[in-house]
Amino acid sequence: SVFDAERARKWAEHCETNHSEHCSIRSSRRVAPQMLRLIDVVDNTIAEGVESPKYVALSYVWGTVPNFRLTSANKARLMRPGAINDAWAHLPMTIQDAITTTRKMGVRYLWADSLCLLQNDQEDLRQGVEVMDLIFEQSWLTIVGACGHDANAGLIGTSPGDRNPEPLAREVRPGVFMGVYFDVDAYLRRSVYESRAWTFQEHLLSRRILYFVGGKVFFRCRRSESCETCEDDLTPSTRSRFQFVEEAYLNTIMLEIPLQDYAWMIPHYTKRSLTKETDVLRAMAGIIRRVSDEVGYDMLQGIPAGAFDMFLLFHGTNLRRRVGLPSYSWTGWCGEVTIQTHRRVNRWLAQRTWIVWYHYDLASRAAILVWDLSGKHQSFPAHDRKAEGYRGRKPFRRRCPDIDVDPCPTTPSGEAWPGNTAQLSYPALRFWTVSVWFRIDNLDVLLATAKLINAQGQVCGVVSLDGLEDSKFFESEDLFEMILLSISDELVPTVYDSRLERESKFYNVMLLEWSEGIAERRGLGTIRQEDVKNGYAPGPTWKEIILA
């Protein structure tokens, strides 16, 4: 049977009329008309410069099939009336079905990336990616095509005979029928669509979504949920997706608690796959920009500048190095990454941190503060008291009086940056902190975890190892260098050891691997504070680190 497009239109119109303000995301930006090409499904052409259009956006999986694309060569031809009909046989099934569905719902315009961005023009693609978040946020409706693994899967349910009718209920005893209902998330979890990184932002930002998944059609906004196999109940849903922990991240885009919401999105995003690994920031650029706007300071490689220390404490299991991105950021690793945040961020920064972070500015080739206590740098506005955590903190000697080091200097030394720093495609960090040396033992190769052993042969901490499968580093070394990052009240979340007393205090530590004067992260752990002095020679040392 063919799904009822008129019914789907009513679902969307009911949201628009009754709770549009609750389903829309706050944003001061609008996508400019000159940036928005659309498929005109009435005149069957590509349209440009439409003022304030009502349009449907398509979110789908390209896959590996040949996809008819808009290029500089065919643009003029496709902008003639009827051109879409002429090219119809070359369009993938998902695009065809989306055009047909949009037309049946009475909406004139459709946005689909392959036909609305010049696919052979890097500048046009760059500009399109910059406003991709706005395109989905401001669409009247988003169609999610999650039926298969490529653009030829189509939107199952839009054409006669493309799906087999299923009984909605079965007779379990004479006169008694029982139906089983699976909500849209049950189908999405098994879909290729849900495994792709580029669809994460599109899905999260859309205010109204029409899903084609599992051979069924669903509608969902932030206040209601409908399915073609159920009777319509368009009152605000008491069974909202946002009441379930598993799908609660979908509401984080409202950024009511920006840093915590952002941290909650990251594991859901990083477990998805990218065809081009270096797209990890681009595929989430709109969300990152929104977080930056909300908190009032810059982001450095996906890390909020005003909570830098906290977002360095990411961890995962069997992470693999992502080439071309920094090891100190979650963006530099493949695999599901988790970041544990603190609700009272300012208090944590003031009482648990001491490092003064600088980064290498690729343009000026100078060391720039990641955050600036004077408020002169835009990444740390002086007027914003919500971001006062770094202002209120005490110096290292008062923070860690038991460590016998001279915590000076804290600014970059006069030594030049290593020559290969300028060759990096991202900024390296430069800072001072305490360096210590320990052995690693009890390595669990399945979980990529190990125990830290002091010079007396005792367990003094735990560490989660990064890039274990890709590197010979952990086999070739006997002693490993750690640097102290901040004070912690608990062990690394992925590792627990009963021999470390619960009442102990800990430091967060990063395991380093050096090459030509530049270090990279190779693990994150915690070490008992009292054992800092019990490491191997040369003992605790105040050291300048260049971290890439």
ChimeraX attribute file (.defattr): number of C-alpha atoms within 10 A of each C-alpha:
attribute: neighborCount
match mode: 1-to-1
recipient: residues
	/A:1	12
	/A:2	12
	/A:3	17
	/A:4	15
	/A:5	17
	/A:6	12
	/A:7	13
	/A:8	21
	/A:9	18
	/A:10	13
	/A:11	25
	/A:12	21
	/A:13	16
	/A:14	15
	/A:15	23
	/A:16	19
	/A:17	9
	/A:18	13
	/A:19	16
	/A:20	18
	/A:21	12
	/A:22	15
	/A:23	18
	/A:24	18
	/A:25	16
	/A:26	13
	/A:27	12
	/A:28	6
	/A:29	8
	/A:30	12
	/A:31	17
	/A:32	14
	/A:33	13
	/A:34	10
	/A:35	17
	/A:36	20
	/A:37	22
	/A:38	25
	/A:39	24
	/A:40	24
	/A:41	24
	/A:42	15
	/A:43	17
	/A:44	22
	/A:45	21
	/A:46	26
	/A:47	19
	/A:48	16
	/A:49	13
	/A:50	15
	/A:51	10
	/A:52	11
	/A:53	17
	/A:54	14
	/A:55	22
	/A:56	30
	/A:57	26
	/A:58	25
	/A:59	27
	/A:60	30
	/A:61	24
	/A:62	18
	/A:63	16
	/A:64	10
	/A:65	11
	/A:66	13
	/A:67	18
	/A:68	15
	/A:69	18
	/A:70	21
	/A:71	17
	/A:72	13
	/A:73	10
	/A:74	11
	/A:75	15
	/A:76	12
	/A:77	16
	/A:78	22
	/A:79	18
	/A:80	14
	/A:81	16
	/A:82	17
	/A:83	16
	/A:84	24
	/A:85	15
	/A:86	13
	/A:87	12
	/A:88	14
	/A:89	11
	/A:90	14
	/A:91	20
	/A:92	19
	/A:93	19
	/A:94	26
	/A:95	26
	/A:96	18
	/A:97	21
	/A:98	25
	/A:99	25
	/A:100	15
	/A:101	24
	/A:102	24
	/A:103	17
	/A:104	16
	/A:105	17
	/A:106	13
	/A:107	20
	/A:108	20
	/A:109	26
	/A:110	30
	/A:111	26
	/A:112	18
	/A:113	22
	/A:114	16
	/A:115	23
	/A:116	24
	/A:117	25
	/A:118	21
	/A:119	16
	/A:120	13
	/A:121	12
	/A:122	11
	/A:123	11
	/A:124	15
	/A:125	15
	/A:126	13
	/A:127	12
	/A:128	21
	/A:129	19
	/A:130	17
	/A:131	19
	/A:132	22
	/A:133	24
	/A:134	20
	/A:135	25
	/A:136	25
	/A:137	26
	/A:138	24
	/A:139	23
	/A:140	20
	/A:141	27
	/A:142	27
	/A:143	24
	/A:144	26
	/A:145	26
	/A:146	28
	/A:147	26
	/A:148	21
	/A:149	17
	/A:150	22
	/A:151	24
	/A:152	22
	/A:153	20
	/A:154	23
	/A:155	29
	/A:156	25
	/A:157	21
	/A:158	20
	/A:159	15
	/A:160	11
	/A:161	11
	/A:162	14
	/A:163	15
	/A:164	10
	/A:165	9
	/A:166	8
	/A:167	8
	/A:168	12
	/A:169	12
	/A:170	11
	/A:171	10
	/A:172	10
	/A:173	8
	/A:174	6
	/A:175	6
	/A:176	9
	/A:177	11
	/A:178	11
	/A:179	10
	/A:180	8
	/A:181	12
	/A:182	8
	/A:183	13
	/A:184	21
	/A:185	14
	/A:186	12
	/A:187	17
	/A:188	18
	/A:189	11
	/A:190	13
	/A:191	17
	/A:192	18
	/A:193	27
	/A:194	23
	/A:195	20
	/A:196	19
	/A:197	22
	/A:198	23
	/A:199	19
	/A:200	22
	/A:201	21
	/A:202	25
	/A:203	22
	/A:204	20
	/A:205	26
	/A:206	28
	/A:207	26
	/A:208	31
	/A:209	26
	/A:210	23
	/A:211	23
	/A:212	24
	/A:213	24
	/A:214	18
	/A:215	17
	/A:216	18
	/A:217	22
	/A:218	20
	/A:219	23
	/A:220	21
	/A:221	26
	/A:222	22
	/A:223	22
	/A:224	22
	/A:225	24
	/A:226	21
	/A:227	21
	/A:228	14
	/A:229	14
	/A:230	10
	/A:231	8
	/A:232	12
	/A:233	12
	/A:234	15
	/A:235	12
	/A:236	15
	/A:237	14
	/A:238	10
	/A:239	11
	/A:240	16
	/A:241	23
	/A:242	15
	/A:243	11
	/A:244	10
	/A:245	9
	/A:246	10
	/A:247	14
	/A:248	14
	/A:249	20
	/A:250	20
	/A:251	17
	/A:252	20
	/A:253	21
	/A:254	18
	/A:255	18
	/A:256	11
	/A:257	14
	/A:258	18
	/A:259	24
	/A:260	17
	/A:261	19
	/A:262	22
	/A:263	20
	/A:264	19
	/A:265	23
	/A:266	20
	/A:267	20
	/A:268	19
	/A:269	23
	/A:270	22
	/A:271	16
	/A:272	19
	/A:273	17
	/A:274	16
	/A:275	11
	/A:276	7
	/A:277	17
	/A:278	15
	/A:279	14
	/A:280	24
	/A:281	15
	/A:282	15
	/A:283	23
	/A:284	22
	/A:285	19
	/A:286	20
	/A:287	22
	/A:288	20
	/A:289	15
	/A:290	19
	/A:291	24
	/A:292	21
	/A:293	15
	/A:294	15
	/A:295	21
	/A:296	19
	/A:297	21
	/A:298	23
	/A:299	20
	/A:300	15
	/A:301	18
	/A:302	21
	/A:303	22
	/A:304	25
	/A:305	25
	/A:306	29
	/A:307	21
	/A:308	18
	/A:309	20
	/A:310	23
	/A:311	21
	/A:312	19
	/A:313	22
	/A:314	21
	/A:315	26
	/A:316	24
	/A:317	19
	/A:318	22
	/A:319	24
	/A:320	17
	/A:321	22
	/A:322	18
	/A:323	13
	/A:324	13
	/A:325	22
	/A:326	23
	/A:327	22
	/A:328	24
	/A:329	19
	/A:330	29
	/A:331	25
	/A:332	23
	/A:333	25
	/A:334	22
	/A:335	22
	/A:336	18
	/A:337	21
	/A:338	22
	/A:339	21
	/A:340	16
	/A:341	19
	/A:342	13
	/A:343	11
	/A:344	9
	/A:345	19
	/A:346	21
	/A:347	15
	/A:348	21
	/A:349	25
	/A:350	18
	/A:351	17
	/A:352	22
	/A:353	22
	/A:354	26
	/A:355	18
	/A:356	18
	/A:357	21
	/A:358	23
	/A:359	23
	/A:360	22
	/A:361	16
	/A:362	16
	/A:363	7
	/A:364	8
	/A:365	13
	/A:366	13
	/A:367	20
	/A:368	17
	/A:369	21
	/A:370	22
	/A:371	25
	/A:372	21
	/A:373	14
	/A:374	10
	/A:375	13
	/A:376	11
	/A:377	16
	/A:378	12
	/A:379	21
	/A:380	24
	/A:381	21
	/A:382	17
	/A:383	9
	/A:384	12
	/A:385	10
	/A:386	13
	/A:387	20
	/A:388	20
	/A:389	19
	/A:390	25
	/A:391	15
	/A:392	13
	/A:393	19
	/A:394	15
	/A:395	14
	/A:396	20
	/A:397	15
	/A:398	10
	/A:399	17
	/A:400	16
	/A:401	9
	/A:402	12
	/A:403	17
	/A:404	14
	/A:405	17
	/A:406	11
	/A:407	17
	/A:408	13
	/A:409	13
	/A:410	19
	/A:411	16
	/A:412	20
	/A:413	12
	/A:414	6
	/A:415	6
	/A:416	8
	/A:417	19
	/A:418	12
	/A:419	10
	/A:420	10
	/A:421	21
	/A:422	16
	/A:423	10
	/A:424	13
	/A:425	11
	/A:426	18
	/A:427	22
	/A:428	24
	/A:429	23
	/A:430	25
	/A:431	21
	/A:432	24
	/A:433	23
	/A:434	23
	/A:435	23
	/A:436	23
	/A:437	24
	/A:438	25
	/A:439	19
	/A:440	20
	/A:441	15
	/A:442	12
	/A:443	16
	/A:444	12
	/A:445	12
	/A:446	10
	/A:447	15
	/A:448	21
	/A:449	26
	/A:450	20
	/A:451	25
	/A:452	25
	/A:453	24
	/A:454	21
	/A:455	16
	/A:456	10
	/A:457	13
	/A:458	13
	/A:459	21
	/A:460	25
	/A:461	29
	/A:462	27
	/A:463	29
	/A:464	28
	/A:465	27
	/A:466	25
	/A:467	21
	/A:468	23
	/A:469	15
	/A:470	11
	/A:471	13
	/A:472	10
	/A:473	13
	/A:474	18
	/A:475	8
	/A:476	8
	/A:477	10
	/A:478	11
	/A:479	15
	/A:480	17
	/A:481	17
	/A:482	25
	/A:483	23
	/A:484	23
	/A:485	24
	/A:486	24
	/A:487	22
	/A:488	20
	/A:489	15
	/A:490	17
	/A:491	23
	/A:492	23
	/A:493	16
	/A:494	16
	/A:495	17
	/A:496	15
	/A:497	13
	/A:498	6
	/A:499	10
	/A:500	16
	/A:501	9
	/A:502	11
	/A:503	8
	/A:504	14
	/A:505	17
	/A:506	23
	/A:507	24
	/A:508	25
	/A:509	27
	/A:510	26
	/A:511	24
	/A:512	20
	/A:513	17
	/A:514	15
	/A:515	8
	/A:516	9
	/A:517	13
	/A:518	20
	/A:519	19
	/A:520	19
	/A:521	22
	/A:522	24
	/A:523	25
	/A:524	25
	/A:525	29
	/A:526	30
	/A:527	30
	/A:528	22
	/A:529	20
	/A:530	14
	/A:531	17
	/A:532	24
	/A:533	17
	/A:534	20
	/A:535	22
	/A:536	19
	/A:537	13
	/A:538	9
	/A:539	17
	/A:540	22
	/A:541	18
	/A:542	19
	/A:543	18
	/A:544	18
	/A:545	21
	/A:546	22
	/A:547	22
	/A:548	23
